[in-house]
Amino acid sequence: MLGAAELRALSEERGGVGAGVADAATLHGLVAERARECPDAVALTVGEESLSYGELDARSNRLARHLAARGVSAGSLVGVCLERGPDLVVGLLGVLKAGGAYVPLDPEYPADRLAFMVEDTAAAVVVTRAGLRERLPEAGFAAVCVDADSEAIGREPSGDLAADVGPDDLAYVIYTSGSTGVPKGVLVEHRSVVNRLRGTDGDFGFGPEDVWTLFHSFAFDFSVWEIWGALTYGGRLVVVDHDTSRDAAAFARLLVERKVTVLNQTPSAFGLLQQVVDRDVAGQLALRLVVFGGEALHPARLEPWWAAVGEDGPRLVNMYGITETTVHVTAREITPADTANTGVSPIGRPLADTGTYVLDAAGRVVPVGVAGELWVSGTGVARGYLNRAELTAERFVEREVGGTVRRMYRSGDLVRRTSDGELEYLGRLDDQVKIRGFRIELGEIEAALTAHPDISACTVLMREDTPGEQRLVAYAVLSPGADPTVAELRERCRGSLPDHMVPAAFVILDELP
């Protein structure tokens, strides 16, 4: 049905950020440049404690040398199991400077899940704290404890370590939920992250005057944007402690006190925040930009924000993204006029050096206005999945579109393109859902539950009985003679699944409909 001109228009990849920018840079290299330019500028604030760029550079260099002495080099996968705080950022940067790629091991995850990730990555070294060591497997790796080993680390030279690392090397491996019950690690290179950050220069104008928050778990790839967005541009990163991140009123006070200018939020978290931001609080905010990500955004739910802040408040930008395509893929500025659109989530146009294609089940480009699967190309596309060659071949494919063969990632997301060239998110083609920004395969939860001897069958659904309040609900059929309590079923889930994957409610049925 498509003519040649329309096919070309629907098959173009947006131009890149320029030769020599993403092609030659690494994340830690960019942070080191900022440290040389402004060593006394504040890089990191946690409560009343602050680190300058010079201090951050020196501490991470010492840790990098300590790690290198334990065999970390280019290509090494290094676990990091630390709470939010200065040591977390120093740890991530130290791993990169030693040449390794960091693997986030959120200490709030169940021990079984942490053990699987350590084993799956074959991490020879894990950066942690003595008090968290018991959360990790007993053997199989060397633990570098930032507190217990602080004297040895402190004796290392503070100068840069000349690790043989380039833009094609891995920066991190972040695990996402797996439909078979096994999490999968996504391999992301320095080039992909640097390109994503530098590709937004013209859109957002980030700089050293900006103050960012680290609000999200570092096991969620939104944190990649928060941490390295702040530090590679010379800004200040305010680390939000766990309790404050769960208390909207306390978080609003922090935004005012720290004069935060760049805020990154999932729509569900922002929904709680806007409940406590009245005109008085709004007048004290220094925000210039709010970036949404991690979940579908419905602009109609932003009406309370516009009522409190007004049209002259910070820019609101919805950024659609996927872990496998390096955090963000598209961007769309949201205005009060968008609140009239209640049916879909507008996700806008592709970022620099990114292609977005709407294809049917046979891999053909569909016309404007027709729903199809979103495929993504460009520098942001990850290397693949760790130790999952078959799944990598299934999801990361080469496909000819519009006469050009490109390597693409099949997102599994259902979208359509509007007449003005923008994309609208419509939902999923499978059972995958998102809760608090985390991508969840419902099959992984079902696998954990059916492993319980008291359960013969189950299914898990995401329900949204109240707009904006999404919950996981498990429906289970018990084995003959079994009578577990809801608390026992929930505890079974907590033994192998992170908190955001534990169903909020359990419903016992005689049989599944």
C-alpha positions, 0 to 999 in steps of 0.5 A, spaced: 500 500 500 505 504 501 508 508 495 516 509 494 516 516 497 512 514 503 516 508 505 522 512 505 519 517 510 517 511 514 524 508 514 529 513 515 534 513 521 535 520 525 542 522 524 548 521 529 551 526 534 557 527 530 563 523 529 569 523 534 563 525 540 560 518 541 566 514 537 572 516 542 569 517 549 567 513 555 563 514 561 569 514 566 573 518 561 568 524 560 567 524 568 575 525 568 575 531 564 570 534 568 574 533 574 580 536 570 576 542 568 572 543 575 576 539 581 573 543 586 565 543 584 561 539 587 559 532 584 555 528 589 551 530 595 548 525 600 545 528 606 550 533 609 556 529 605 558 532 599 564 530 594 567 534 589 569 532 582 577 532 584 575 527 590 570 523 586 576 522 581 581 521 586 577 516 590 575 512 584 582 512 581 584 508 588 579 503 588 580 502 580 587 500 582 585 496 587 580 492 583 586 492 577 590 488 582 585 483 583 585 482 576 579 486 573 581 489 566 577 490 560 571 486 559 571 484 566 564 483 569 564 486 576 558 486 581 556 492 585 552 491 591 552 497 595 546 502 598 545 508 595 550 513 598 557 516 596 560 509 596 555 507 590 557 512 585 565 511 587 564 504 586 561 504 579 566 509 577 572 505 580 569 499 576 569 503 569 576 506 570 579 499 572 576 497 565 570 493 567 563 493 566 559 494 573 553 489 574 548 492 579 546 487 585 541 491 589 542 489 596 534 489 597 534 483 592 532 476 595 539 472 596 537 467 591 536 472 585 543 476 587 546 469 587 544 467 580 546 474 577 553 473 580 553 466 577 551 468 571 556 473 570 561 469 573 563 475 576 570 474 579 570 480 584 564 484 587 564 491 590 560 491 597 560 492 604 562 488 610 555 488 612 552 486 606 557 480 605 552 475 607 547 477 602 551 474 597 554 467 595 559 464 600 564 463 595 566 463 587 568 471 587 573 476 591 569 481 595 572 488 595 569 491 602 569 499 601 569 499 609 573 493 611 578 494 605 578 502 606 585 502 608 588 498 603 584 502 598 586 508 601 594 507 600 593 506 592 595 512 588 590 517 586 592 518 579 588 515 573 589 508 571 591 507 564 586 501 563 585 499 555 578 501 555 574 504 549 567 505 546 566 498 544 567 495 551 562 494 556 559 499 561 554 495 564 550 489 565 543 490 567 538 484 568 531 485 566 525 480 568 525 473 563 519 470 561 521 463 563 522 465 570 530 466 569 532 474 569 536 476 563 542 480 563 543 486 557 550 488 555 551 495 554 557 498 551 560 505 553 558 508 546 551 507 546 551 510 553 555 516 551 551 517 544 545 517 548 547 522 553 551 527 548 545 526 543 540 530 547 545 536 547 540 540 543 534 538 546 535 539 553 542 543 554 545 540 560 551 543 563 555 544 570 549 548 573 544 543 573 542 539 579 540 532 578 537 527 583 539 519 583 532 517 585 531 510 582 535 503 584 541 503 580 538 496 578 533 500 574 536 503 567 533 510 569 539 510 574 544 510 568 541 517 565 541 520 572 548 518 574 552 519 568 547 525 565 549 529 571 557 527 572 558 527 564 556 534 564 559 537 570 553 537 574 551 535 581 548 529 583 543 529 589 543 522 592 536 520 594 536 516 600 531 510 600 526 513 605 525 519 602 524 516 595 518 513 598 515 519 602 513 524 597 512 530 602 520 529 604 522 528 597 518 535 595 522 538 600 529 535 598 527 538 591 526 545 594 532 545 599 537 542 594 535 546 588 534 541 583 533 543 576 533 536 572 528 531 575 527 524 572 521 520 574 516 514 572 509 517 571 507 513 578 512 516 582 510 523 579 503 522 581 505 521 588 509 527 588 504 532 584 499 530 590 503 534 595 506 540 590 501 546 591 502 553 589 506 554 595 511 549 594 511 550 586 513 557 587 520 554 591 522 549 586 528 550 581 526 545 576 527 547 569 526 540 566 522 533 568 523 527 564 518 521 564 520 514 563 519 507 565 512 507 564 506 509 559 505 516 561 497 519 560 497 526 560 490 527 562 493 525 569 498 531 569 492 536 570 493 537 578 500 539 576 498 544 571 493 547 576 499 548 581 505 550 577 501 553 571 504 553 564 510 557 566 513 551 570 518 546 568 518 543 561 515 536 561 518 531 557 516 524 556 521 519 554 520 512 551 525 507 552 528 500 553 533 497 557 536 493 550 536 500 547 540 504 552 535 507 556 531 512 552 529 511 544 524 517 543 522 524 546 516 528 546 514 535 550 508 535 554 503 541 554 497 542 558 493 541 551 495 534 551 491 533 557 485 532 552 488 526 549 486 520 554 487 514 550 494 513 548 501 515 551 505 520 546 512 518 545 514 523 540 520 522 535 527 518 535 533 521 539 539 522 535 542 516 531 536 512 532 531 509 527 524 507 529 520 503 525 513 500 525 512 493 522 507 488 521 508 481 523 511 479 517 516 485 518 513 490 513 512 497 514 505 499 516 502 506 513 501 512 518 495 510 523 496 503 523 498 499 529 504 495 529 510 493 533 516 498 534 523 496 532 529 500 534 535 501 530 542 505 532 548 506 536 543 505 542 542 498 541 545 493 546 550 488 544 545 482 546 543 478 552 549 475 556 549 467 555 542 467 551 545 466 544 538 464 542 534 469 545 539 474 542 538 472 535 530 472 536 530 479 539 536 483 536 536 482 528 538 484 521 532 487 517 532 491 511 527 496 511 526 501 505 532 498 502 537 499 507 539 493 512 540 495 519 541 491 526 535 492 530 531 490 536 524 488 536 521 491 542 514 487 543 511 494 544 505 496 540 505 503 537 502 507 531 505 513 527 501 519 527 500 524 521 505 529 523 510 523 524 510 522 532 509 515 535 504 513 540 504 507 545 498 503 545 501 497 549 504 490 549 504 484 544 505 479 550 504 479 557 510 483 559 508 489 564 511 495 567 511 496 575 514 502 578 518 503 571 521 496 572 519 491 566 516 485 569 515 478 565 509 475 568 511 468 567 517 469 571 512 470 577 508 465 575 514 460 575 516 462 582 509 461 584 508 454 581 514 451 584 511 452 591 508 445 592 502 447 595 500 450 588 498 446 582 496 452 577 496 460 577 496 466 573 498 473 574 495 479 572 496 487 572 490 490 574 489 498 574 482 498 578 483 505 580 487 510 574 494 510 576 494 505 581 497 499 578 497 492 582 500 485 580 494 480 582 496 472 583 490 467 581 492 460 584 489 453 584 491 449 590 494 442 590 489 437 594 489 438 601 494 444 601 492 450 605 497 455 605 496 462 608 497 469 603 503 470 608 506 464 606 505 465 599 508 472 599 514 469 603 515 464 597 515 470 592 520 474 596 525 468 597 526 469 589 523 475 587 525 482 588 519 487 592 517 490 585 515 483 583 511 480 589 503 480 587 500 485 592 494 480 592 493 473 592 486 470 590 485 462 591 480 459 585 477 452 585 480 452 577 483 457 572 477 460 568 
